[in-house]
């Protein structure tokens, strides 16, 4: 039973730590270095956690790291799970359920993605203001367990307006330039076509990637506050002049990682939980 599997995973993690994390962070490709600034940390490999999926994507380390940033206790996912890997949606989002069972009520999601908005450039950081789900499926499809959330959860504030405003203030204090926009999810694993990008642009998407939205949906379902930042690692097909490679995505994400980590560190430190 799904509920009991989540409970078993959470109990194993609790047996390895002596703190209760308040904030969860999902780290995308090339953005895993946030864990370097964490103190008093415990590293728990995904492979050791009962019922946890296993990722095989380059740039994703595959650890749950629990530690302190400032006065806040954080559980950070070094590596996430993607629909294109063949995982079921419940597997893609499984760690978010486990975070909830650990007592986490606040989630930061990050990703590396392609820019559609032509005022963007590679290396930009974009605050997620909303999403468009282009997967043709949803992680909440199936029987609903009322112990987890309501059958028809509201998504009118998928990303917390309060946290968006706070993050803007912090970025200005730190001198970090940022963009804002709507993130569209595309299943992958191939990169999108130029015709698809033209279609998504007309639908109102500013950026496109292969993650984040399922976690956002489940976190809202579970009653968490969510804040999202995307690293624009390349311009999307038809806008970019060169062909896409995953190596280039990770390279640009790594180059922007210090800026993103500095921003997220201050957001977490100032978060009122």
C-alpha positions as CSV (number, residue, x, y, z in Angstrom):
1,X,0.0,0.0,0.0
2,X,1.4,3.4,-1.1
3,X,0.8,5.1,2.3
4,X,2.6,2.4,4.2
5,X,5.5,2.5,1.7
6,X,5.9,6.3,2.3
7,X,5.8,5.7,6.0
8,X,8.5,3.0,5.8
9,X,10.8,5.3,3.8
10,X,10.3,8.2,6.2
11,X,10.9,6.0,9.3
12,X,14.2,4.7,7.8
13,X,15.4,8.3,7.2
14,X,14.3,9.4,10.7
15,X,16.4,6.6,12.1
16,X,19.5,8.1,10.4
17,X,19.0,11.7,11.6
18,X,18.4,13.4,14.9
19,X,16.7,16.5,13.6
20,X,13.4,17.3,11.9
21,X,13.8,19.1,8.6
22,X,11.5,22.0,7.9
23,X,12.4,22.8,4.3
24,X,12.8,20.4,1.3
25,X,14.9,21.2,-1.7
26,X,14.9,19.4,-5.1
27,X,18.2,20.1,-7.0
28,X,18.2,19.8,-10.8
29,X,21.0,19.0,-13.2
30,X,24.3,20.6,-12.3
31,X,22.8,22.3,-9.2
32,X,23.7,19.8,-6.6
33,X,26.4,21.9,-5.0
34,X,24.0,23.6,-2.6
35,X,24.8,20.7,-0.3
36,X,28.4,22.0,0.0
37,X,27.2,24.9,2.1
38,X,25.1,22.7,4.4
39,X,26.5,22.1,7.9
40,X,26.1,19.1,10.3
41,X,24.9,17.1,7.3
42,X,23.9,13.4,6.9
43,X,24.1,11.9,3.5
44,X,21.7,9.1,2.8
45,X,22.0,7.4,-0.6
46,X,18.7,6.8,-2.4
47,X,19.7,3.2,-2.9
48,X,19.6,2.7,0.9
49,X,16.1,4.1,1.4
50,X,13.4,1.5,1.3
51,X,11.0,1.9,-1.7
52,X,12.9,4.9,-3.1
53,X,13.4,5.0,-6.9
54,X,16.9,5.1,-8.4
55,X,18.0,7.8,-11.0
56,X,20.6,7.2,-13.7
57,X,20.9,10.7,-15.2
58,X,24.3,12.4,-15.5
59,X,24.6,15.4,-13.2
60,X,22.3,13.8,-10.5
61,X,24.2,12.4,-7.6
62,X,21.4,10.3,-6.0
63,X,21.5,11.3,-2.3
64,X,19.2,12.7,0.3
65,X,21.3,15.2,2.3
66,X,19.9,16.4,5.6
67,X,21.7,19.3,7.3
68,X,21.6,22.9,8.4
69,X,21.6,26.2,6.4
70,X,21.7,29.1,8.9
71,X,19.2,28.2,11.6
72,X,17.0,26.1,9.2
73,X,17.2,22.3,8.9
74,X,17.0,21.2,5.3
75,X,16.5,18.0,3.4
76,X,18.0,18.3,-0.1
77,X,17.5,15.9,-3.0
78,X,20.8,15.6,-5.0
79,X,19.1,14.3,-8.1
80,X,15.5,13.8,-9.0
81,X,13.4,11.3,-11.0
82,X,12.0,11.9,-14.4
83,X,9.0,10.6,-16.4
84,X,11.3,9.9,-19.4
85,X,13.4,7.4,-17.4
86,X,10.4,5.1,-17.4
87,X,9.2,5.9,-13.9
88,X,5.6,5.9,-13.0
89,X,4.3,9.3,-11.9
90,X,3.9,8.1,-8.3
91,X,7.7,7.2,-8.4
92,X,8.7,10.5,-9.9
93,X,7.0,12.3,-7.0
94,X,7.6,9.7,-4.3
95,X,10.3,11.8,-2.5
96,X,7.8,14.7,-2.0
97,X,5.4,12.4,-0.1
98,X,8.4,11.2,2.0
99,X,9.4,14.8,2.7
100,X,5.9,15.5,4.0
101,X,6.1,12.4,6.3
102,X,9.4,13.8,7.6
103,X,7.5,17.0,8.7
104,X,8.5,19.2,5.8
105,X,5.9,21.9,4.9
106,X,8.0,24.0,2.6
107,X,9.6,23.1,-0.7
108,X,12.1,24.7,-3.1
109,X,12.3,23.2,-6.6
110,X,15.1,24.0,-9.0
111,X,15.9,22.8,-12.5
112,X,18.0,23.4,-15.6
113,X,15.8,24.2,-18.6
114,X,15.5,25.9,-22.1
115,X,14.5,29.5,-22.6
116,X,11.6,30.3,-24.9
117,X,11.2,34.0,-23.9
118,X,13.6,35.7,-26.3
119,X,14.6,38.3,-23.7
120,X,16.3,35.4,-21.8
121,X,19.8,34.2,-22.2
122,X,21.8,31.1,-21.1
123,X,22.9,31.5,-17.5
124,X,19.8,33.5,-16.4
125,X,17.8,32.5,-13.3
126,X,14.1,32.5,-13.6
127,X,11.5,32.6,-10.8
128,X,8.7,30.2,-11.6
129,X,5.3,32.1,-11.5
130,X,3.2,29.3,-12.9
131,X,3.4,26.1,-14.9
132,X,1.9,24.4,-18.0
133,X,1.6,20.6,-17.8
134,X,2.2,19.2,-21.3
135,X,2.7,15.6,-20.2
136,X,-0.8,14.4,-20.9
137,X,-0.8,12.8,-17.5
138,X,-0.9,13.8,-13.8
139,X,0.8,12.4,-10.7
140,X,-2.6,12.4,-8.8
141,X,-4.4,10.2,-11.3
142,X,-5.8,7.1,-9.6
143,X,-7.6,6.3,-6.3
144,X,-7.2,9.2,-3.8
145,X,-6.1,8.6,-0.2
146,X,-7.8,11.3,1.9
147,X,-5.0,10.9,4.5
148,X,-2.7,12.6,2.0
149,X,-4.8,15.2,0.4
150,X,-8.2,16.2,-1.2
151,X,-9.4,14.7,-4.5
152,X,-9.4,18.0,-6.3
153,X,-6.6,20.2,-5.0
154,X,-6.4,23.9,-5.9
155,X,-3.5,25.1,-8.1
156,X,-4.3,28.8,-8.3
157,X,-1.1,29.5,-6.3
158,X,1.1,26.7,-7.4
159,X,4.1,28.8,-6.5
160,X,3.8,30.8,-3.3
161,X,3.3,34.5,-4.0
162,X,4.7,35.4,-0.6
163,X,7.9,33.4,-1.3
164,X,8.2,34.9,-4.8
165,X,8.0,38.4,-3.4
166,X,10.5,37.6,-0.6
167,X,12.9,36.0,-3.1
168,X,12.8,39.1,-5.3
169,X,13.8,41.3,-2.3
170,X,16.6,39.0,-1.5
171,X,17.9,38.9,-5.1
172,X,18.0,42.7,-5.2
173,X,19.9,42.8,-1.9
174,X,22.4,40.3,-3.3
175,X,22.7,42.0,-6.6
176,X,21.4,38.9,-8.5
177,X,19.6,39.6,-11.7
178,X,16.6,37.4,-12.4
179,X,13.8,36.7,-14.8
180,X,10.2,35.6,-14.1
181,X,8.1,33.3,-16.1
182,X,5.9,30.3,-16.8
183,X,7.5,26.9,-17.0
184,X,6.2,24.2,-19.4
185,X,7.0,20.6,-18.9
186,X,7.8,18.4,-21.9
187,X,8.2,14.7,-21.4
188,X,11.6,14.3,-23.2
189,X,14.0,12.6,-23.4
190,X,14.5,14.1,-26.9
191,X,14.7,17.8,-27.1
192,X,11.7,19.6,-28.5
193,X,11.3,20.6,-32.1
194,X,11.2,24.2,-33.4
195,X,7.5,23.8,-34.2
196,X,6.7,22.6,-30.7
197,X,8.5,25.6,-29.3
198,X,6.5,28.0,-31.4
199,X,3.4,26.3,-30.1
200,X,4.5,26.5,-26.5
201,X,5.4,30.1,-26.9
202,X,1.9,30.9,-28.1
203,X,0.5,29.0,-25.1
204,X,2.4,31.4,-22.8
205,X,5.5,29.4,-21.8
206,X,8.7,31.3,-21.1
207,X,10.8,28.2,-20.5
208,X,10.6,24.5,-21.1
209,X,12.1,21.5,-19.3
210,X,11.5,17.9,-18.3
211,X,10.9,18.0,-14.6
212,X,9.5,20.1,-11.6
213,X,5.8,20.2,-12.5
214,X,5.0,16.7,-11.1
215,X,6.7,17.6,-7.8
216,X,4.9,21.0,-7.7
217,X,1.5,19.3,-8.2
218,X,2.1,16.8,-5.4
219,X,3.6,19.3,-3.0
220,X,0.5,21.5,-3.4
221,X,-1.7,18.4,-3.0
222,X,0.1,17.7,0.3
223,X,-0.4,21.3,1.5
224,X,3.2,22.5,1.1
225,X,4.3,26.0,0.1
226,X,6.4,25.8,-3.1
227,X,9.0,28.1,-4.5
228,X,10.7,27.4,-7.8
229,X,13.8,28.7,-9.6
230,X,14.9,27.6,-13.1
231,X,18.4,28.0,-14.6
232,X,18.1,28.8,-18.2
233,X,21.0,26.7,-19.7
234,X,20.2,27.1,-23.4
235,X,17.7,28.7,-25.7
236,X,15.1,26.4,-27.0
237,X,15.0,24.8,-30.4
238,X,14.4,27.2,-33.3
239,X,15.7,30.1,-31.1
240,X,19.2,28.6,-30.4
241,X,21.6,28.6,-33.3
242,X,23.4,25.4,-32.1
243,X,22.3,21.9,-31.4
244,X,21.4,20.8,-27.9
245,X,23.6,18.5,-25.7
246,X,23.1,17.4,-22.1
247,X,26.8,18.1,-21.5
248,X,26.3,21.8,-22.4
249,X,23.2,22.0,-20.1
250,X,25.2,20.7,-17.2
251,X,28.1,23.0,-18.0
252,X,25.9,26.1,-18.0
253,X,24.1,24.9,-14.8
254,X,27.4,24.4,-13.1
255,X,28.5,28.0,-14.1
256,X,25.3,29.5,-12.6
257,X,25.4,27.2,-9.6
258,X,27.3,29.6,-7.2
259,X,24.8,32.4,-7.9
260,X,21.8,30.2,-7.5
261,X,23.2,28.6,-4.3
262,X,23.9,32.0,-2.8
263,X,20.4,33.1,-3.5
264,X,18.7,29.9,-2.2
265,X,20.9,30.0,0.9
266,X,19.7,33.4,1.8
267,X,16.0,32.5,1.0
268,X,16.3,29.5,3.3
269,X,18.0,31.5,6.1
270,X,15.3,34.1,6.0
271,X,12.3,31.7,5.6
272,X,9.9,32.0,8.5
273,X,8.9,28.4,9.4
